[in-house]
Amino acid sequence: MTKKKWIISVLCVLLMACMLTACGGEEPKENQIEVSDVFKDMDTVDMDGNAVNADIFKDYDYTMINCWSVNCPPCVREIPELEQLSKDLASEKIGVKGLLYDGQVGLSDATREEANQILEQAGAEYQQILLSEDMMKSKEISEMNVFPTTYIVDSEGSIVAIVTGANNVDGWKERLIGIIKDVEGEK
């Protein structure tokens, strides 16, 4: 094999590896990592320009914050499931929020337009939060390498669990029951 073919082969393998990990898989996993107070200290806006802070968590015992990207097919496919989940779990005092990731503070106009189309097609009405500068600097966001990543927070915005990968309504309900039992058992 010539040196040029060898280099091209190596680059193809690296590209494939990057593509396979860029959006994560369909199989959710819980990650046990050291966490900051990124959501507890949050000061940002949502897609409608409304101010957003940790007060959005006070009406719920737990809130799912699903970090997604318009460039992630599993993320986009999961949005209708999360919309249904937000309706199903509202009476259980579990909230659902989206955290739209564009690799920067706020959103580019192109991403905002694409996100609005995706959300409209999915019938998604749950709140979509945008990243602030402080959030971008946090360990959770700056080191995130799988989409979607879902943060489960308590009523004060403290992270109690991190789950990577997409899921359906029933899968999320099962996962949340397990997480809540674990958290409640620790108290």
C-alpha positions as CSV (number, residue, x, y, z in Angstrom):
1,M,0.0,0.0,0.0
2,T,1.4,3.4,-0.9
3,K,1.9,6.0,1.7
4,K,-0.9,8.2,0.2
5,K,-3.4,5.3,0.3
6,W,-2.4,4.5,3.9
7,I,-3.0,8.2,5.0
8,I,-6.3,8.3,3.2
9,S,-7.3,5.0,4.9
10,V,-6.4,6.4,8.4
11,L,-8.3,9.6,7.7
12,C,-11.4,7.6,6.7
13,V,-11.2,5.6,9.8
14,L,-10.9,8.7,12.0
15,L,-13.8,10.4,10.1
16,M,-16.0,7.4,10.7
17,A,-15.2,7.3,14.4
18,C,-16.0,11.0,14.7
19,M,-19.3,10.5,12.8
20,L,-20.3,7.6,15.0
21,T,-19.8,9.5,18.3
22,A,-21.0,12.9,17.2
23,C,-24.6,12.3,18.0
24,G,-24.2,9.5,20.4
25,G,-26.2,6.4,20.0
26,E,-29.8,5.5,20.5
27,E,-28.9,3.6,23.6
28,P,-29.1,5.8,26.7
29,K,-26.4,5.6,29.4
30,E,-26.1,7.3,32.8
31,N,-22.7,9.0,33.4
32,Q,-21.4,9.4,36.9
33,I,-19.2,12.5,36.7
34,E,-18.4,15.4,38.9
35,V,-20.9,18.2,38.3
36,S,-21.0,21.9,38.7
37,D,-24.0,24.2,39.5
38,V,-24.4,25.1,35.8
39,F,-28.3,25.0,36.0
40,K,-28.5,26.1,39.7
41,D,-26.7,29.3,38.8
42,M,-28.2,29.6,35.3
43,D,-28.9,33.1,33.9
44,T,-29.9,32.9,30.2
45,V,-32.8,33.2,27.8
46,D,-35.1,30.9,26.0
47,M,-35.8,30.8,22.2
48,D,-38.6,33.4,22.7
49,G,-36.2,35.8,24.4
50,N,-37.6,35.3,27.9
51,A,-35.2,35.5,30.9
52,V,-34.5,32.1,32.3
53,N,-32.9,31.1,35.7
54,A,-33.2,28.3,38.2
55,D,-36.7,29.4,39.1
56,I,-38.0,27.3,36.1
57,F,-37.3,24.2,38.2
58,K,-39.3,25.2,41.3
59,D,-42.6,23.9,40.1
60,Y,-41.3,20.4,39.6
61,D,-39.6,17.8,41.8
62,Y,-37.4,17.0,38.9
63,T,-36.8,18.4,35.4
64,M,-35.2,16.8,32.4
65,I,-33.0,19.2,30.4
66,N,-32.4,17.6,27.0
67,C,-29.4,19.1,25.3
68,W,-29.8,18.7,21.5
69,S,-28.5,19.9,18.2
70,V,-30.3,20.5,14.9
71,N,-27.4,18.5,13.3
72,C,-28.1,15.3,15.4
73,P,-30.7,13.0,13.8
74,P,-31.4,11.0,17.1
75,C,-32.0,14.4,18.8
76,V,-34.5,15.5,16.2
77,R,-36.3,12.1,16.2
78,E,-36.6,12.3,20.0
79,I,-38.3,15.6,20.1
80,P,-41.9,14.3,19.6
81,E,-41.2,11.7,22.3
82,L,-40.1,14.5,24.7
83,E,-43.2,16.6,23.9
84,Q,-45.4,13.6,24.8
85,L,-43.3,13.0,27.9
86,S,-43.7,16.6,29.0
87,K,-47.5,16.2,28.8
88,D,-47.6,12.8,30.5
89,L,-45.3,13.8,33.4
90,A,-46.6,17.3,34.2
91,S,-49.1,15.9,36.8
92,E,-46.2,13.9,38.3
93,K,-44.3,17.1,38.9
94,I,-41.6,16.2,36.4
95,G,-40.7,18.9,33.8
96,V,-39.1,18.7,30.4
97,K,-36.9,21.5,28.9
98,G,-34.8,21.6,25.8
99,L,-31.3,23.1,25.7
100,L,-30.5,23.9,22.1
101,Y,-26.7,23.6,21.4
102,D,-25.2,25.6,18.5
103,G,-21.6,25.5,19.7
104,Q,-21.9,29.1,20.8
105,V,-23.7,31.5,23.1
106,G,-27.2,31.9,21.8
107,L,-28.1,30.8,18.3
108,S,-27.1,31.7,14.8
109,D,-30.0,32.9,12.6
110,A,-29.7,29.8,10.4
111,T,-29.8,27.4,13.4
112,R,-32.8,29.4,15.0
113,E,-34.7,29.0,11.7
114,E,-33.9,25.3,11.4
115,A,-34.7,24.7,15.1
116,N,-38.1,26.5,14.8
117,Q,-39.0,24.3,11.8
118,I,-38.0,21.1,13.6
119,L,-39.9,22.1,16.7
120,E,-43.0,23.1,14.7
121,Q,-43.0,19.8,12.7
122,A,-42.6,17.8,16.0
123,G,-45.4,19.8,17.7
124,A,-43.0,20.6,20.5
125,E,-44.2,23.2,22.9
126,Y,-41.9,22.6,25.9
127,Q,-39.5,25.4,26.7
128,Q,-36.2,25.6,24.7
129,I,-33.3,27.2,26.6
130,L,-30.3,28.8,25.0
131,L,-26.7,28.7,26.2
132,S,-25.2,31.6,28.1
133,E,-21.5,32.4,28.2
134,D,-21.3,31.0,31.7
135,M,-23.1,27.8,30.7
136,M,-20.7,27.3,27.8
137,K,-17.7,27.5,30.2
138,S,-19.2,24.9,32.5
139,K,-17.7,21.4,32.7
140,E,-21.0,19.8,31.7
141,I,-21.3,21.8,28.5
142,S,-17.7,22.3,27.5
143,E,-16.9,18.6,27.9
144,M,-20.1,17.2,26.4
145,N,-19.4,15.0,23.5
146,V,-22.6,13.0,23.0
147,F,-25.9,14.3,21.7
148,P,-28.5,14.1,23.0
149,T,-27.3,14.5,26.6
150,T,-30.1,14.8,29.2
151,Y,-29.5,16.4,32.6
152,I,-31.9,15.5,35.4
153,V,-32.1,18.3,38.0
154,D,-34.0,18.7,41.2
155,S,-36.2,21.6,42.1
156,E,-33.2,23.8,42.8
157,G,-31.4,23.0,39.6
158,S,-28.8,20.7,41.1
159,I,-27.9,17.9,38.7
160,V,-28.9,14.5,40.1
161,A,-28.2,12.4,36.9
162,I,-26.8,12.7,33.4
163,V,-28.1,10.4,30.6
164,T,-26.7,10.2,27.1
165,G,-28.5,9.0,24.1
166,A,-32.1,9.2,22.8
167,N,-35.1,7.3,24.1
168,N,-38.8,6.9,23.6
169,V,-41.6,7.9,26.0
170,D,-41.8,4.5,27.8
171,G,-38.0,4.2,27.9
172,W,-37.7,7.6,29.5
173,K,-40.5,6.9,32.0
174,E,-38.7,3.7,33.1
175,R,-35.3,5.5,33.3
176,L,-36.8,8.3,35.3
177,I,-38.4,6.0,37.8
178,G,-35.0,4.3,38.4
179,I,-33.2,7.7,38.7
180,I,-35.8,9.1,41.1
181,K,-35.7,5.9,43.3
182,D,-31.9,6.1,43.5
183,V,-32.0,9.8,44.3
184,E,-34.8,9.5,46.9
185,G,-33.0,6.5,48.4
186,E,-29.9,8.7,49.0
187,K,-31.9,11.3,50.9
